[in-house]
Amino acid sequence: MIRRLIAVTAAVSLVAGCSHSGAGSATEPTKTNIVMVLTDDLSMNLVPYMPHVLALEKQGTTFADYTVTDSLCCPSRSSIFSGRFPHDTGIYTNGGRDGGFQTFKSRGEESSTFATDLQRAGYRTAMMGKYLNGYAPNDKYVPPGWTEWDVAGNGYPEYNYNLLQNGQIQHYGHDYLTDVVSGKASDFISTSAKAGKPFMVEVATFAPHAPYTPADPDKDKFPGLKAPRTAAYDVLPTDPPPWLADRQPLTSTEQTAIDTAFRKRVQAVQAVDRMIGSLEDTLDKAGVADRTMVVFTSDNGYHMGEHRLNPGKQTAFDTDIHVPLVMAGPGVAKGATISRPAENIDLRPTYDALAGTATPADVDGQSLLPLLGDHPPASWRTAALIEHHGPDNDATDPDHPAPNSGNPTSYEAIRTEGYTYVEYTDGAKEYYDHRADPDQLHNTAEQLPPDQLTSLHKTLLALEGCHHAC
């Protein structure tokens, strides 16, 4: 409870000075609006190709050690909505008994999300683009908490899809999905501002998820661009876990396919980047930019050749679990970087704090606002938890790993500023020292002293057993 009160106090401090002269007093504080752009499979190596995101970093604060609870679409998004780890949501995969939209719904998770919190606090709320794996717009179902709902099901091709628009199915043929939700988000912002209502809009793109479809104006850009050849490219770590140990060097055909896929991903995020610029322009024109928090992030990362893996995710490597998080808005330092571990479970309590509303006690995350303030807290988590169920053998899953793209067995992991530690259900372990080995090429778990391994295991167990304000 003390942490929750600190978060609310930090929120008041961050937005101090924001006021309006509407029906109330001229000094009546206004609630902070929130615009979140959530991308799909956007890895850190795509950010340099997004000028509006780079500008947002200069306008706001970057979280350098932001981690997802599972590098997979549905469990990650479930953690964002609920503020809870997979061990509390029960969502570890994209479908079946331990994942997917139907499981999230049947477990009652939709009844308590940042959307329900903010709507109760008087916000207009909008969900646009991608919801959870398995959601079908033709069922015309809208979860609680949303004022506006413009959501697709299979929007991965970006063209020729259905959108459920506030109860009505609308088919789009050659209207690029990212552009469509961009326009709808701008309309929602303008309408909310004219009504004098605080608002929260999540614009969840399908880009740059496979099949990596760029908008028509972008499909010929960046000719000859290749995937980054980092130190980990086509290199196995020493003492790799069994699921990775037999991976052979990338063939020339695989390397060509990786380069083509990377180039298409860079092309696909150009529309996302333009959307961010367009939304910022809309906020300016609506006169609410000075009281709006803009958030940019991704549901998970993506590897492309690192550790000899074809394009994919689901691993505990930084390529997959470490993603961008940038926040810019009232009271947020410009051009700053925060290195303390943050997770996607922290977004819900952060939004609650911005709205000045209480976060339910069963939420695992903590508001990030104290970290954004002038006096960051002395006490903060030192490790982030990652939980994954595997291998993924569901051929109908859009994230089903292609051959040689990495399909790890179930694992639990912790990531700190200094290291990543992984325990697999088959008994394998990994330990990577980030300072000495930033590319995660040397698994030194077997070389650690027994007391250090015991300490790491206890830390992991403690996080696995955490159920509030972790």
Buried (B, 14 or more C-beta within 10 A) or exposed (E): EEBBEBBBBBBEBBBEEBBBEEEEEEEEBBBBBBBBBBBBBBBBBBBEBBEBBBBBBEBBBBBBBBBBBBBBBBBBBBBBBBBBBBBBBBBBBBBBEBBBBBBBBEBEBBEBBBBBBBBEBEBBBBBBBBBBBBBBBEEEBBBEBBBBBBBBBBBBEBBEBBBBBEEEEBEBEEBBBBBBBBBBBBBBBBBBBEEEBBBBBBBBBBBBBBEBBBBEEBEEBBEEBBBEEBEBBBBBBEBBBEBBEEBEEBEEEBBEBBBBBBBBBBBBBBBBBBBBBBBBEBBEEBEBBEBBBBBBBBBBBBBBBBBBBBBBBBBBBBBBBBBBBBBBBBBBEEEBEBEBBBBBBBBBBBBBBBBBBBBBEEBBBBBBBBBBBEEEBEEBBEBBBBBBBBBBEBEEBBBBBEEBBBBBBBBBBBBBBEBBBBBBEEEBBBBBEBEEBEBBBBBBBEEBEEEEBEEBBEBBEEBBEBEBBB
